[in-house]
Amino acid sequence: MGFENQVKDLRIDSAGELNYLITKLMLTYLAQHGENYRIMNEVIGALECAKAEFIRRKLIPLEESKCVENGDVFGTPGATE
């Protein structure tokens, strides 16, 4: 079974479990590649890039659809209030 299928089949029931799994992945990466500043910087970089991609691909489209559905709390872009 490939890594993608293993991840897809995981049952994650809480934010705490998600945090645990992310932490275990980071610790596994450190165990495989060593614990020095460069490696830890790589881990942080991967987390930041994953966060940015999640925001761009999942959160922003959701926010935009909710603005259309419920109205934009900031009003019309470019308009003065």
Backbone as CSV, one residue per row, in Angstrom:
resi,resn,N_x,N_y,N_z,CA_x,CA_y,CA_z,C_x,C_y,C_z
1,MET,0.857,-1.178,0.000,0.000,0.000,0.000,0.897,1.234,0.000
2,GLY,0.629,2.178,-0.890,1.435,3.386,-0.980,1.137,4.360,0.140
3,PHE,2.038,5.292,0.328,1.908,6.293,1.382,0.599,7.070,1.254
4,GLU,0.233,7.437,0.015,-0.999,8.203,-0.194,-2.219,7.422,0.289
5,ASN,-2.275,6.124,-0.002,-3.396,5.306,0.454,-3.396,5.148,1.963
6,GLN,-2.221,5.046,2.559,-2.149,4.933,4.024,-2.716,6.177,4.684
7,VAL,-2.374,7.336,4.154,-2.863,8.590,4.720,-4.362,8.722,4.489
8,LYS,-4.812,8.390,3.280,-6.226,8.510,2.932,-7.096,7.649,3.851
9,ASP,-6.595,6.501,4.256,-7.378,5.568,5.064,-7.319,5.857,6.564
10,LEU,-6.544,6.867,6.975,-6.478,7.213,8.398,-7.806,7.794,8.868
11,ARG,-8.195,7.447,10.067,-9.373,8.057,10.700,-8.842,9.007,11.765
12,ILE,-9.066,10.305,11.592,-8.596,11.313,12.532,-9.839,11.960,13.131
13,ASP,-10.046,11.760,14.426,-11.296,12.164,15.063,-11.246,13.494,15.799
14,SER,-10.070,14.107,15.917,-10.007,15.374,16.647,-8.794,16.177,16.207
15,ALA,-8.828,17.470,16.542,-7.682,18.326,16.264,-6.457,17.844,17.042
16,GLY,-6.680,17.283,18.231,-5.574,16.740,19.022,-4.900,15.575,18.313
17,GLU,-5.693,14.701,17.715,-5.119,13.588,16.956,-4.376,14.089,15.724
18,LEU,-4.924,15.095,15.062,-4.245,15.679,13.906,-2.901,16.264,14.325
19,ASN,-2.885,17.003,15.426,-1.654,17.574,15.961,-0.646,16.465,16.270
20,TYR,-1.108,15.397,16.900,-0.241,14.266,17.242,0.398,13.667,15.988
21,LEU,-0.411,13.445,14.948,0.106,12.839,13.720,1.124,13.746,13.028
22,ILE,0.837,15.036,12.990,1.787,15.981,12.395,3.098,15.963,13.177
23,THR,2.997,15.978,14.506,4.191,15.939,15.349,4.988,14.663,15.127
24,LYS,4.287,13.521,15.045,4.983,12.253,14.796,5.691,12.265,13.450
25,LEU,5.064,12.849,12.418,5.716,12.966,11.114,6.980,13.814,11.211
26,MET,6.901,14.930,11.928,8.080,15.785,12.092,9.191,15.044,12.825
27,LEU,8.837,14.332,13.887,9.842,13.589,14.654,10.455,12.462,13.830
28,THR,9.656,11.832,12.984,10.179,10.793,12.091,11.170,11.386,11.112
29,TYR,10.828,12.557,10.551,11.743,13.237,9.623,13.058,13.548,10.325
30,LEU,12.981,14.073,11.557,14.197,14.368,12.325,15.007,13.108,12.587
31,ALA,14.338,12.030,12.942,15.045,10.766,13.223,15.760,10.247,11.975
32,GLN,15.167,10.462,10.813,15.750,9.967,9.566,16.850,10.869,9.020
33,HIS,16.783,12.179,9.334,17.697,13.132,8.713,18.619,13.851,9.682
34,GLY,18.426,13.644,10.976,19.274,14.282,11.976,18.612,15.499,12.583
35,GLU,19.157,15.914,13.707,18.634,17.076,14.418,19.677,18.178,14.391
36,ASN,19.567,19.030,13.408,20.401,20.227,13.368,19.536,21.368,12.847
37,TYR,20.100,22.562,12.849,19.305,23.730,12.481,18.733,23.615,11.068
38,ARG,19.534,23.145,10.123,19.072,23.054,8.733,17.872,22.136,8.617
39,ILE,17.926,20.978,9.264,16.830,20.006,9.195,15.586,20.566,9.885
40,MET,15.776,21.175,11.046,14.619,21.749,11.745,14.021,22.897,10.938
41,ASN,14.872,23.670,10.263,14.385,24.731,9.392,13.584,24.146,8.226
42,GLU,14.011,23.006,7.701,13.257,22.328,6.642,11.871,21.923,7.140
43,VAL,11.809,21.402,8.357,10.525,20.985,8.936,9.596,22.192,9.070
44,ILE,10.118,23.277,9.621,9.308,24.481,9.788,8.878,25.026,8.430
45,GLY,9.780,24.998,7.466,9.440,25.452,6.119,8.332,24.625,5.504
46,ALA,8.407,23.310,5.678,7.357,22.434,5.149,6.020,22.730,5.817
47,LEU,6.039,22.953,7.128,4.805,23.291,7.840,4.229,24.613,7.344
48,GLU,5.072,25.624,7.184,4.608,26.934,6.728,4.051,26.854,5.311
49,CYS,4.722,26.108,4.439,4.236,25.977,3.062,2.919,25.199,3.020
50,ALA,2.805,24.149,3.840,1.553,23.395,3.902,0.430,24.288,4.421
51,LYS,0.736,25.101,5.420,-0.255,26.040,5.966,-0.697,27.038,4.895
52,ALA,0.265,27.629,4.200,-0.054,28.621,3.168,-0.884,27.992,2.048
53,GLU,-0.533,26.783,1.647,-1.269,26.106,0.579,-2.687,25.761,1.032
54,PHE,-2.838,25.345,2.291,-4.158,25.042,2.840,-5.033,26.296,2.832
55,ILE,-4.448,27.417,3.256,-5.201,28.672,3.263,-5.617,29.039,1.846
56,ARG,-4.661,28.962,0.905,-4.926,29.358,-0.485,-5.955,28.457,-1.157
57,ARG,-5.844,27.144,-0.943,-6.689,26.194,-1.680,-8.009,25.869,-0.995
58,LYS,-8.072,25.967,0.335,-9.276,25.553,1.053,-9.984,26.705,1.779
59,LEU,-9.229,27.500,2.543,-9.864,28.524,3.375,-10.362,29.712,2.558
60,ILE,-9.543,30.239,1.660,-9.953,31.412,0.881,-11.194,31.121,0.038
61,PRO,-11.260,29.997,-0.694,-12.503,29.732,-1.438,-13.732,29.618,-0.525
62,LEU,-13.580,29.039,0.641,-14.693,28.952,1.583,-15.127,30.341,2.028
63,GLU,-14.162,31.176,2.403,-14.476,32.543,2.821,-15.170,33.319,1.697
64,GLU,-14.680,33.167,0.480,-15.291,33.880,-0.644,-16.730,33.421,-0.885
65,SER,-16.984,32.121,-0.772,-18.350,31.627,-0.968,-19.271,32.120,0.147
66,LYS,-18.746,32.219,1.360,-19.555,32.715,2.474,-19.849,34.211,2.330
67,CYS,-18.913,34.958,1.751,-19.165,36.385,1.496,-20.299,36.554,0.498
68,VAL,-20.309,35.716,-0.532,-21.387,35.771,-1.525,-22.707,35.372,-0.865
69,GLU,-22.669,34.333,-0.066,-23.881,33.804,0.578,-24.449,34.757,1.624
70,ASN,-23.582,35.352,2.448,-24.029,36.116,3.609,-23.755,37.608,3.536
71,GLY,-23.039,38.043,2.510,-22.623,39.441,2.432,-21.252,39.617,3.062
72,ASP,-20.505,40.551,2.512,-19.140,40.796,2.982,-19.168,41.746,4.157
73,VAL,-18.626,41.341,5.274,-18.607,42.175,6.479,-17.846,43.474,6.227
74,PHE,-16.916,43.472,5.273,-16.162,44.676,4.956,-16.845,45.521,3.891
75,GLY,-17.969,45.087,3.390,-18.679,45.833,2.363,-18.098,45.558,0.990
76,THR,-18.497,46.364,0.036,-18.036,46.218,-1.337,-16.579,46.648,-1.439
77,PRO,-15.723,45.828,-2.052,-14.312,46.225,-2.185,-14.198,47.555,-2.915
78,GLY,-13.381,48.457,-2.371,-13.153,49.747,-2.993,-14.149,50.820,-2.566
79,ALA,-15.229,50.412,-1.937,-16.242,51.385,-1.502,-15.834,52.005,-0.164
80,THR,-16.207,53.238,0.045,-15.957,53.880,1.335,-17.242,53.845,2.149
81,GLU,-17.060,53.668,3.420,-18.245,53.590,4.297,-18.256,54.708,5.284
